Amino acid sequence: MNDRTPAVRRSGGRAGRSVGRAPTDGPSDADLVGQLVAGDQRAMGLLYGRYARPAYSLARRICNDVGIAEDVLQEVFLTLSREPSRYDPARGTFATWLLTLVHHESVDAVRRESVVWRRTVPDSADGHDWSEPLGPGADEAAIASVMAAQVRDALDRLPVEQRQALILSHFGGYTQREIATLIDVPLGTVKSRMFVGARRLRALLGPLVSELSSADFTAGTG
């Protein structure tokens, strides 16, 4: 899994994608993970083929950087290869587990990059903090960055099913119908999870919610 796949890199996330659902005439995701646990690494190729594209798409949207998103994708599948028993079928679908892992790895990667940036910016002789954004719109960019971090922290406090639906919609750009296909649940279930999750998210964000349109987390109804 050390080689990055050009097909995923060229995809840009959404264009021409399939949503990674296991074929009805092939082994299920849980069966493939079981094969990995038993030491059969051939199952990794099938799982990678099913989920590399949506996983990369989600990482790319969160990280906003191609290189970091590719690193996240590689790290997630390395984790799966080394510790496949971390997935517990009793706690939900494999797609939900994997994409939740992508979300956490992506957020951690963004935070690490932020720390590295602040540590490597040289000190200024005039005392100015050059790690701050510069130029027109800098204040807006800084505020947007803080808001995004707060939204991600609030998302982490939601139940996994609600969080995953909102992440796939808001960060991944998937429609509700695509989300239902991806995680293999009825469309009505996705709509319910997004509605309840958005309501809880607004409660968690408090005053910040006035800066966000409720449509931000209930869009993608196609």
C-alpha positions as YAML, in Angstrom:
chain: A
units: angstrom
residues:
- id: 1
  name: MET
  ca: [0.00, 0.00, 0.00]
- id: 2
  name: ASN
  ca: [3.01, 2.29, -0.18]
- id: 3
  name: ASP
  ca: [2.33, 3.36, -3.76]
- id: 4
  name: ARG
  ca: [-0.21, 6.07, -4.26]
- id: 5
  name: THR
  ca: [-2.77, 5.24, -6.87]
- id: 6
  name: PRO
  ca: [-2.85, 7.66, -9.83]
- id: 7
  name: ALA
  ca: [-6.52, 6.85, -10.44]
- id: 8
  name: VAL
  ca: [-7.52, 8.23, -7.06]
- id: 9
  name: ARG
  ca: [-5.26, 11.24, -7.40]
- id: 10
  name: ARG
  ca: [-6.69, 12.19, -10.78]
- id: 11
  name: SER
  ca: [-10.27, 11.74, -9.70]
- id: 12
  name: GLY
  ca: [-10.49, 15.00, -7.81]
- id: 13
  name: GLY
  ca: [-12.93, 13.28, -5.50]
- id: 14
  name: ARG
  ca: [-16.40, 13.44, -6.96]
- id: 15
  name: ALA
  ca: [-16.01, 13.16, -10.73]
- id: 16
  name: GLY
  ca: [-17.01, 9.83, -12.16]
- id: 17
  name: ARG
  ca: [-17.01, 8.15, -8.78]
- id: 18
  name: SER
  ca: [-18.84, 5.11, -7.57]
- id: 19
  name: VAL
  ca: [-19.83, 5.17, -3.94]
- id: 20
  name: GLY
  ca: [-17.96, 2.04, -2.93]
- id: 21
  name: ARG
  ca: [-20.80, -0.31, -2.05]
- id: 22
  name: ALA
  ca: [-19.90, -3.98, -1.94]
- id: 23
  name: PRO
  ca: [-21.14, -5.90, -4.99]
- id: 24
  name: THR
  ca: [-24.07, -8.20, -4.32]
- id: 25
  name: ASP
  ca: [-22.35, -11.14, -6.05]
- id: 26
  name: GLY
  ca: [-19.05, -10.79, -4.20]
- id: 27
  name: PRO
  ca: [-17.83, -11.18, -0.63]
- id: 28
  name: SER
  ca: [-19.21, -8.70, 1.88]
- id: 29
  name: ASP
  ca: [-17.00, -6.08, 3.50]
- id: 30
  name: ALA
  ca: [-17.22, -7.97, 6.80]
- id: 31
  name: ASP
  ca: [-16.11, -11.19, 5.08]
- id: 32
  name: LEU
  ca: [-13.14, -9.41, 3.53]
- id: 33
  name: VAL
  ca: [-12.12, -7.93, 6.87]
- id: 34
  name: GLY
  ca: [-12.39, -11.42, 8.34]
- id: 35
  name: GLN
  ca: [-10.00, -12.65, 5.66]
- id: 36
  name: LEU
  ca: [-7.58, -9.87, 6.63]
- id: 37
  name: VAL
  ca: [-7.78, -10.91, 10.26]
- id: 38
  name: ALA
  ca: [-6.96, -14.45, 9.16]
- id: 39
  name: GLY
  ca: [-3.88, -13.14, 7.36]
- id: 40
  name: ASP
  ca: [-5.10, -13.11, 3.77]
- id: 41
  name: GLN
  ca: [-3.83, -9.80, 2.43]
- id: 42
  name: ARG
  ca: [-5.49, -10.36, -0.95]
- id: 43
  name: ALA
  ca: [-8.70, -9.03, 0.60]
- id: 44
  name: MET
  ca: [-7.02, -5.64, 0.97]
- id: 45
  name: GLY
  ca: [-7.06, -5.10, -2.78]
- id: 46
  name: LEU
  ca: [-10.83, -5.55, -2.94]
- id: 47
  name: LEU
  ca: [-11.47, -3.24, 0.00]
- id: 48
  name: TYR
  ca: [-9.11, -0.64, -1.43]
- id: 49
  name: GLY
  ca: [-10.87, -0.82, -4.77]
- id: 50
  name: ARG
  ca: [-14.24, -0.29, -3.11]
- id: 51
  name: TYR
  ca: [-13.35, 2.53, -0.75]
- id: 52
  name: ALA
  ca: [-10.19, 4.34, -1.86]
- id: 53
  name: ARG
  ca: [-12.13, 6.87, -3.95]
- id: 54
  name: PRO
  ca: [-14.71, 7.95, -1.34]
- id: 55
  name: ALA
  ca: [-12.03, 7.88, 1.38]
- id: 56
  name: TYR
  ca: [-9.75, 10.13, -0.66]
- id: 57
  name: SER
  ca: [-12.63, 12.44, -1.55]
- id: 58
  name: LEU
  ca: [-13.48, 12.92, 2.12]
- id: 59
  name: ALA
  ca: [-9.85, 13.46, 3.13]
- id: 60
  name: ARG
  ca: [-9.34, 15.95, 0.30]
- id: 61
  name: ARG
  ca: [-12.34, 18.01, 1.35]
- id: 62
  name: ILE
  ca: [-11.27, 18.13, 5.00]
- id: 63
  name: CYS
  ca: [-7.53, 18.68, 4.45]
- id: 64
  name: ASN
  ca: [-7.85, 20.97, 1.43]
- id: 65
  name: ASP
  ca: [-4.46, 19.69, 0.30]
- id: 66
  name: VAL
  ca: [-3.78, 16.90, -2.20]
- id: 67
  name: GLY
  ca: [-0.57, 15.69, -0.60]
- id: 68
  name: ILE
  ca: [-1.97, 15.57, 2.92]
- id: 69
  name: ALA
  ca: [-5.11, 13.80, 1.69]
- id: 70
  name: GLU
  ca: [-2.99, 11.16, -0.04]
- id: 71
  name: ASP
  ca: [-0.99, 10.66, 3.16]
- id: 72
  name: VAL
  ca: [-4.23, 10.24, 5.11]
- id: 73
  name: LEU
  ca: [-5.49, 7.69, 2.60]
- id: 74
  name: GLN
  ca: [-2.27, 5.71, 2.85]
- id: 75
  name: GLU
  ca: [-2.25, 5.83, 6.66]
- id: 76
  name: VAL
  ca: [-5.88, 4.68, 6.91]
- id: 77
  name: PHE
  ca: [-5.34, 1.64, 4.71]
- id: 78
  name: LEU
  ca: [-2.07, 0.82, 6.46]
- id: 79
  name: THR
  ca: [-3.99, 0.86, 9.74]
- id: 80
  name: LEU
  ca: [-6.58, -1.47, 8.23]
- id: 81
  name: SER
  ca: [-3.86, -3.80, 6.97]
- id: 82
  name: ARG
  ca: [-2.06, -3.94, 10.30]
- id: 83
  name: GLU
  ca: [-5.05, -3.96, 12.64]
- id: 84
  name: PRO
  ca: [-8.12, -5.25, 10.78]
- id: 85
  name: SER
  ca: [-9.60, -6.52, 14.05]
- id: 86
  name: ARG
  ca: [-10.25, -2.91, 15.06]
- id: 87
  name: TYR
  ca: [-13.37, -3.08, 12.93]
- id: 88
  name: ASP
  ca: [-16.32, -4.53, 14.85]
- id: 89
  name: PRO
  ca: [-19.27, -5.47, 12.60]
- id: 90
  name: ALA
  ca: [-21.59, -5.31, 15.61]
- id: 91
  name: ARG
  ca: [-21.04, -1.56, 15.84]
- id: 92
  name: GLY
  ca: [-21.97, -0.63, 12.28]
- id: 93
  name: THR
  ca: [-21.03, -1.00, 8.63]
- id: 94
  name: PHE
  ca: [-17.45, -1.16, 7.44]
- id: 95
  name: ALA
  ca: [-17.96, 1.97, 5.32]
- id: 96
  name: THR
  ca: [-19.04, 3.97, 8.36]
- id: 97
  name: TRP
  ca: [-16.07, 2.73, 10.38]
- id: 98
  name: LEU
  ca: [-13.54, 3.39, 7.62]
- id: 99
  name: LEU
  ca: [-14.80, 6.86, 6.78]
- id: 100
  name: THR
  ca: [-14.93, 7.78, 10.46]
- id: 101
  name: LEU
  ca: [-11.27, 6.76, 10.62]
- id: 102
  name: VAL
  ca: [-10.58, 8.95, 7.56]
- id: 103
  name: HIS
  ca: [-12.28, 11.87, 9.27]
- id: 104
  name: HIS
  ca: [-10.22, 11.54, 12.45]
- id: 105
  name: GLU
  ca: [-6.95, 11.06, 10.57]
- id: 106
  name: SER
  ca: [-7.71, 14.07, 8.37]
- id: 107
  name: VAL
  ca: [-8.49, 16.36, 11.30]
- id: 108
  name: ASP
  ca: [-5.34, 15.19, 13.10]
- id: 109
  name: ALA
  ca: [-3.28, 15.79, 9.96]
- id: 110
  name: VAL
  ca: [-4.61, 19.34, 9.61]
- id: 111
  name: ARG
  ca: [-3.82, 20.06, 13.25]
- id: 112
  name: ARG
  ca: [-0.30, 18.68, 12.88]
- id: 113
  name: GLU
  ca: [0.32, 20.83, 9.83]
- id: 114
  name: SER
  ca: [-0.90, 23.88, 11.72]
- id: 115
  name: VAL
  ca: [1.53, 23.19, 14.58]
- id: 116
  name: VAL
  ca: [4.43, 22.63, 12.17]
- id: 117
  name: TRP
  ca: [3.62, 25.88, 10.35]
- id: 118
  name: ARG
  ca: [3.64, 27.93, 13.54]
- id: 119
  name: ARG
  ca: [6.89, 26.33, 14.74]
- id: 120
  name: THR
  ca: [8.74, 26.86, 11.47]
- id: 121
  name: VAL
  ca: [7.74, 30.48, 10.72]
- id: 122
  name: PRO
  ca: [10.86, 32.57, 11.43]
- id: 123
  name: ASP
  ca: [10.76, 35.24, 14.12]
- id: 124
  name: SER
  ca: [10.42, 38.76, 12.79]
- id: 125
  name: ALA
  ca: [12.80, 41.50, 13.80]
- id: 126
  name: ASP
  ca: [9.87, 43.91, 14.12]
- id: 127
  name: GLY
  ca: [8.00, 41.53, 16.41]
- id: 128
  name: HIS
  ca: [5.22, 40.84, 13.93]
- id: 129
  name: ASP
  ca: [3.67, 37.37, 14.02]
- id: 130
  name: TRP
  ca: [4.13, 36.23, 10.42]
- id: 131
  name: SER
  ca: [2.16, 33.07, 11.12]
- id: 132
  name: GLU
  ca: [-0.97, 35.19, 10.99]
- id: 133
  name: PRO
  ca: [-2.82, 35.43, 7.66]
- id: 134
  name: LEU
  ca: [-1.94, 38.49, 5.62]
- id: 135
  name: GLY
  ca: [-3.58, 40.65, 3.00]
- id: 136
  name: PRO
  ca: [-7.18, 41.52, 2.14]
- id: 137
  name: GLY
  ca: [-9.69, 39.19, 3.72]
- id: 138
  name: ALA
  ca: [-7.19, 37.91, 6.29]
- id: 139
  name: ASP
  ca: [-9.56, 38.52, 9.20]
- id: 140
  name: GLU
  ca: [-12.34, 36.66, 7.41]
- id: 141
  name: ALA
  ca: [-10.00, 33.76, 6.66]
- id: 142
  name: ALA
  ca: [-8.90, 33.56, 10.29]
- id: 143
  name: ILE
  ca: [-12.49, 33.60, 11.54]
- id: 144
  name: ALA
  ca: [-13.48, 30.95, 9.01]
- id: 145
  name: SER
  ca: [-10.59, 28.74, 10.18]
- id: 146
  name: VAL
  ca: [-11.65, 29.04, 13.83]
- id: 147
  name: MET
  ca: [-15.28, 28.32, 12.93]
- id: 148
  name: ALA
  ca: [-14.27, 25.24, 10.93]
- id: 149
  name: ALA
  ca: [-12.28, 23.88, 13.87]
- id: 150
  name: GLN
  ca: [-15.21, 24.43, 16.22]
- id: 151
  name: VAL
  ca: [-17.59, 22.72, 13.83]
- id: 152
  name: ARG
  ca: [-15.27, 19.71, 13.57]
- id: 153
  name: ASP
  ca: [-14.96, 19.50, 17.36]
- id: 154
  name: ALA
  ca: [-18.76, 19.62, 17.68]
- id: 155
  name: LEU
  ca: [-19.11, 16.91, 15.04]
- id: 156
  name: ASP
  ca: [-16.83, 14.66, 17.08]
- id: 157
  name: ARG
  ca: [-19.34, 14.88, 19.94]
- id: 158
  name: LEU
  ca: [-22.24, 13.54, 17.88]
- id: 159
  name: PRO
  ca: [-23.23, 9.85, 17.76]
- id: 160
  name: VAL
  ca: [-21.20, 8.11, 15.07]
- id: 161
  name: GLU
  ca: [-24.14, 7.54, 12.70]
- id: 162
  name: GLN
  ca: [-25.21, 11.20, 12.75]
- id: 163
  name: ARG
  ca: [-21.65, 12.43, 12.51]
- id: 164
  name: GLN
  ca: [-20.85, 10.25, 9.52]
- id: 165
  name: ALA
  ca: [-23.94, 11.35, 7.58]
- id: 166
  name: LEU
  ca: [-23.17, 15.03, 8.16]
- id: 167
  name: ILE
  ca: [-19.48, 14.62, 7.34]
- id: 168
  name: LEU
  ca: [-20.21, 12.82, 4.08]
- id: 169
  name: SER
  ca: [-22.69, 15.53, 3.11]
- id: 170
  name: HIS
  ca: [-20.84, 18.65, 4.26]
- id: 171
  name: PHE
  ca: [-17.20, 17.66, 3.70]
- id: 172
  name: GLY
  ca: [-17.57, 14.87, 1.17]
- id: 173
  name: GLY
  ca: [-20.19, 16.57, -0.97]
- id: 174
  name: TYR
  ca: [-22.35, 13.45, -1.22]
- id: 175
  name: THR
  ca: [-26.12, 13.62, -1.69]
- id: 176
  name: GLN
  ca: [-28.40, 11.87, 0.78]
- id: 177
  name: ARG
  ca: [-29.12, 9.17, -1.79]
- id: 178
  name: GLU
  ca: [-25.39, 8.58, -2.36]
- id: 179
  name: ILE
  ca: [-24.80, 8.40, 1.39]
- id: 180
  name: ALA
  ca: [-27.56, 5.80, 1.73]
- id: 181
  name: THR
  ca: [-25.89, 3.71, -0.98]
- id: 182
  name: LEU
  ca: [-22.43, 4.13, 0.49]
- id: 183
  name: ILE
  ca: [-23.26, 3.06, 4.03]
- id: 184
  name: ASP
  ca: [-26.02, 0.64, 2.96]
- id: 185
  name: VAL
  ca: [-28.96, 2.06, 4.91]
- id: 186
  name: PRO
  ca: [-32.40, 3.29, 3.73]
- id: 187
  name: LEU
  ca: [-32.63, 6.84, 2.39]
- id: 188
  name: GLY
  ca: [-35.13, 7.71, 5.13]
- id: 189
  name: THR
  ca: [-32.60, 6.66, 7.77]
- id: 190
  name: VAL
  ca: [-30.00, 9.01, 6.29]
- id: 191
  name: LYS
  ca: [-32.48, 11.90, 6.25]
- id: 192
  name: SER
  ca: [-33.41, 11.25, 9.88]
- id: 193
  name: ARG
  ca: [-29.78, 11.04, 10.99]
- id: 194
  name: MET
  ca: [-28.94, 14.28, 9.23]
- id: 195
  name: PHE
  ca: [-31.96, 16.11, 10.64]
- id: 196
  name: VAL
  ca: [-31.36, 15.03, 14.24]
- id: 197
  name: GLY
  ca: [-27.59, 15.47, 13.88]
- id: 198
  name: ALA
  ca: [-27.94, 19.00, 12.51]
- id: 199
  name: ARG
  ca: [-30.25, 19.91, 15.39]
- id: 200
  name: ARG
  ca: [-27.76, 18.58, 17.94]
- id: 201
  name: LEU
  ca: [-24.92, 20.29, 16.17]
- id: 202
  name: ARG
  ca: [-26.69, 23.65, 16.35]
- id: 203
  name: ALA
  ca: [-27.22, 23.13, 20.09]
- id: 204
  name: LEU
  ca: [-23.52, 22.31, 20.59]
- id: 205
  name: LEU
  ca: [-22.30, 25.29, 18.59]
- id: 206
  name: GLY
  ca: [-24.45, 27.77, 20.49]
- id: 207
  name: PRO
  ca: [-23.77, 31.40, 19.46]
- id: 208
  name: LEU
  ca: [-21.65, 30.26, 16.54]
- id: 209
  name: VAL
  ca: [-24.73, 28.79, 14.88]
- id: 210
  name: SER
  ca: [-25.91, 32.27, 13.88]
- id: 211
  name: GLU
  ca: [-22.93, 32.40, 11.54]
- id: 212
  name: LEU
  ca: [-23.94, 29.13, 9.88]
- id: 213
  name: SER
  ca: [-26.91, 28.45, 7.67]
- id: 214
  name: SER
  ca: [-28.93, 25.43, 8.76]
- id: 215
  name: ALA
  ca: [-28.79, 24.43, 5.10]
- id: 216
  name: ASP
  ca: [-25.04, 23.81, 5.51]
- id: 217
  name: PHE
  ca: [-25.75, 20.50, 7.20]
- id: 218
  name: THR
  ca: [-29.02, 19.49, 5.60]
- id: 219
  name: ALA
  ca: [-28.12, 20.10, 1.96]
- id: 220
  name: GLY
  ca: [-27.54, 17.39, -0.61]
- id: 221
  name: THR
  ca: [-31.05, 16.02, -0.75]
- id: 222
  name: GLY
  ca: [-30.66, 14.48, -4.20]
...
